[in-house]
């Protein structure tokens, strides 16, 4: 693996200053580039090492969101004798992309951290639904990174321009790019988002061609990609781990597995609906939900045909999901508080009994 400086990985003077306390403790900074079964590959100034989270860090973590993820900067104690070093601290994240963990659990899953730009990738071999773009944009904008919509496989459709126009409406001001990893069309436009130390993450559904885009932008077949089937020209989903890779031309890329389930977490739906947020300023009530309330400027715009009814329907659906998720998070927090209270009460009673016993013995 070629040598790369911490600055090339995104390390800054501000991070260096904040790290002084960890350096004094004998720790070194590194960035997580791959996670596999709770073992991490971490790039440091000395090269790449294998590391795992320290037991005390796991013990004090309030949830999985407090543990390392790809893109994190971490403080590592390097094992000079054995083969496995320890991650002692996760440094404060500047940005992060998170969703509700898949399944029934009400818990946050951080997909990638310290990302500057998010490429939201869709393949045009399948119809790209506007509400899918809107859903990704809600989470991407909340992350703090700059979102960009990338429509891959433009060579597989007769009218890619029409697909872009539809995506432009859903993106509502976010840049949309048409590309083809097969022909190379549009890839030069993506180069403008890269600079030394800048991180771009690729997110999107399975089979959109994210790994192929990474290979093209890196300039070599670094990540495995599925063969294209002859009968329908579609590739297969291949990424199974999140991975950060560096480019010789400057900048970094985080490839992620396709998301079959993208549920909201800590979001504000209005982040991806600037047009509706602007209209909402004219509603009669400040807490208008833009559903059945009288004097709603948003509903009036739909009725007048100045706001697309499909976009409005997507907004209402995502808003309902947001409200439901907030309720579930509150319920989970209440349950955890009750659980912690019971544990504390049992511990107090045990301590009182022990003191009473000690008093009787004396």
N, C-alpha and C positions, 0 to 999 in steps of 0.2 A: 504494500500500500504506500502511495506517495506521501511524503511529509507535508503537513499542513499546519500553519500557525494557529494559535488561539484566535487571533484577530480575523483570520480567514473563516473561522467557525462562528464569528459574531461576537467575540469577546470585546469588551469596551473598557475605557478608563473608569467609567462609573462602576462597572462590575468589579474591576480590579480593586477599587477603593473599598467597596463593600465586603470584599473577600478577605481583607486584611486579618480579621479576627480568626478566620479558618486557617489561613496560612500560618498564623502564630501557633496554631494547634498541630501543625505538621501535615495539614491536608493540602491537596492540590486540586485545582479546578479542572473540570472536564465536561464534555457535552455528550449526552446519551444519543447514540446513533442507531441502536437496535435493541429490542427487548425480545427474549424468547424464554418462556417458562420461568419468569422471575429472575433470569440472569440477563445482565445488560452488557452491551459493548459500549465502552466509553472512550471517546477520543480526548487525549490529554496532550500537553506540549511534548511529552516523551513518546507518544505513539498511542496505539489502541490497546486497551486492556479489557479483561473480563472482570465484572464486579457484581455484587449483590447487595441488597439493602441491609444495613446493619439492623440487628435485632431490636435495639432500643428505638430506632426510628419507626419500625413496623409497629412496635408496642404503643407508641404515643400518637400514631396516625389516627385521625378521626374518621378516615374513610380511604378508599383506594385513590381518591383524587389527591391525597397528600403524598402519595408514593411516586417514584420517578416514572416519567413517560418519555418517549422519543422527543427530542428537542430541548429537554430540560438541561440546565446547567446545574451541576452537582459538585459537592465537596467530597473528595475521595481520599481514603487512606490506602495508599498503595502497598500491597504485600510484596516485599522484596524477596521473600523466600519461597512462598507457595505460588499458587496459580490464580487465586481468587482474591481480589481486592474488595474493599467495603465502601459503599456509598453512605456517608454519615449525615449529609444534609442535602435537601433540594433547595436551590437558591430561588428567591422570589421570581415568579413568572411575570413577564411583561405582557404577553398575550397568551391566550390558550383557547382552543376549540373544544367545546365539550357538549355532550348530549346525555340523555338518560341512558343508563346501561341497558342493553338488550334484555328482554325477558320481563318478569313481574316485579323485580326489585326496584324500589324507588331510590336510586343512587346515581350520583354523577360519574360519568366516565370521561376523562380528558383524553382526547384523541391525539393531540399534538400540542407542543408548547413553544413559546418564543418564536412565533411565525410572523413574518412581515406581510406576506401576500398569500392569499388562498386562491388557487385555481380550482374552481368548481367545474368538474369535467363531466360531460355527457357525450355519448356516442350517437351519431345521427343514423346509425343502422336501425335504431328504434325511435319511435316518436318521442320527442322530449316534451313532457307535460309542463306547462307554465307553473303549475302549483308545486312541482318538484323543485324548480329553480327557486321559487319564492321560499320554500321550506329551508333549503340550504343557505339562502341569503340571510334568513333570520338568525341562524346560528353563526354564520361567518361574520356578520357585522357585529354581533355581540362579542365575538372573540377579541376584537380590537385590531385585527389584521385587515388589510385592504382586499376586498373580494373582487374576483375577476371570473367571468363565465367563459369557459372554453368548450366549443362544440367540435368534437373530434370526428374523424371519418367523413369529412365533407365530400370525399370522392365517391361515396356510396349512395348519394342521393342526387336526383335530377335537379332539384331546385333548393340548393343550400341557402340561397339568399332569402327565401321565404321562411326557412327555419330560423334564420338569424333575426329576421324582423319580428317573429313571434317571441323569440327569446329576449329581444330588446325591450318589448312591452313588459314582460315579467321582471326583467332586471331593473327597470325603472332608473336608468342613469348609470348603472354599473357597466363597465366595459365588457363587450361580448366579442370573442374572436372565433373565426372559422379556421380550422386547421385540418391537416391530414398527415398522420405520421407515415403513411404509405408513400405519398408523393412529396411530402415536405412543405406543402402549401401552408402559408400562414405562420410557420414556426418562427420566422425572423421577428415577427411582431411580439412574440413572447419574450424575446431577448431583452426588451426594454425594462422588464421587471427585475432583472438581476443586477447585482453589484457585489463586490467583495464583502463577505460577512452577512449578506442579506439572505433570508430564508423564505422559500416558497414551498407551501404544502399543497399537495394534490388530493382533493376529496371528490367523491362521486360514487355512483352505483357501480356494481360489478360489471366487468366487460366493457367499460368505457374507453379503455386504452391508456390508463394512467401510467403504467410501467413503460409502455412504448414511448410515451411522451418524455418520461425521464431519460430513457436511453438516447433519444434524439437530442435532448437538450444537454446531456452530458457528453455526447459524442462517441459513445461506445455501448455495446450490448452488456450493460452492467447488471440489469435486472432481468430475470426470466420472463418471457412473454409466451402466451399460448399461440399455437399455430392457427392461422386463419383457415376456416373451413371453406372448401371449394364451392359447396352448394349454396351458401348464403353470405360468404365473405365476412363472417363474424369471427372474432377472436374469442378466446376463453379467458375467464378470470384466473389470474395466477398468483397475485400477491397474497401472502398469508400473514405477513408481519409488517408493522410500520418500520420504516427505515429511512435514515438521513444519509444522503450522499452529497459529496462536494463536486464542484465543476472546476476543471482546469481554467476555464474562462472567467471564474469568479462567481460566487453565489452558491447556495445550497438548496437541495430539494428533499422534501419528505414525501415518500410514496406511502400510501395507505391502502389496506384491503378495501374492496367494495363494501358499501354499507347497504345491507338489505333492510335495515330498520333504523330510521332516523327520527327519534322522538325528542321533543324540546326539553330543555332543562331550565336554566336560569336565563330567560330571554325576555325581550320586549318586542313583540310582533311589529310594532310601529317602526322598528329599525329598518325593516325591509319594505315598508310601505310609506315612503315619504309623501307621496301624492295624497294618500288617505289622511295622513297626519296633518297635512296642510288644510285639507277640507274640514277636518274635525275642529279646527279653531273657530269655525262658524256655527258649530252646533249650539243649541239653546242651553243644554246642560253640560257642565264641565266634565261630569263623569259619564257622559253618553257612551253606550256600548255599540252604537250604530246598528242596532238591530230593530227594536220596536219602539224606541223612544220618540216622542213628538219633537218636531223642530230639528231633526237630524240633517245636517248639511251633506253628510256622506250618502245617506239614502236618497236625498234630493238629487245628487249628482248622478246616481245610478238611474233614477227615474227619468232624468233629463238626457241620458245617454252620453254624458261627458265623463263618466267613470265606467270602465268595462265591468259588466256584471260578473264575469268569470273571475276577475281579479278581486272584486268585492267578496264573492263567495269564498275564495281562498283565504282572504283576510279574516272573515268571520270564523271559518273552521280553525285556523291557527290560533286565533284569539281564544276560542273555546278550549283548545288544547292547553294553552298557556294558563288559563284560569284553573283548569282541572289539575295541571301539574303543580301549581302553587298550593292548591288544597292538599294534594297528596304529600308534598314536601312538609307542609305544616303538620299534618297528621303523623308523619314519620318523626319529625322533631319532637312532637309531644310524647310519642311512644318512647323515644330514646331518653327523654327527660324523666319520664316515669320510671323507666328501667334503671337509670342512674340513681334516682331517688331511693328505689328499693334496695339497691346494692349498698348505698350509703347508710340507709336505716339499719340494714342487717349488720353492717360493720360496726355501727355505733352500739347496737344492742350487745354484740359480741364483746366489745371493749368494756361496756358497763358490767357485764357478767364477770369478765375477767378481773375487773377491779374489786367487785363485791367478793369474789372468791379469795382474792389476795387479802382483803380486809378480814375475812373470817379466819383465814389461816394464821394471820398474825395475832 
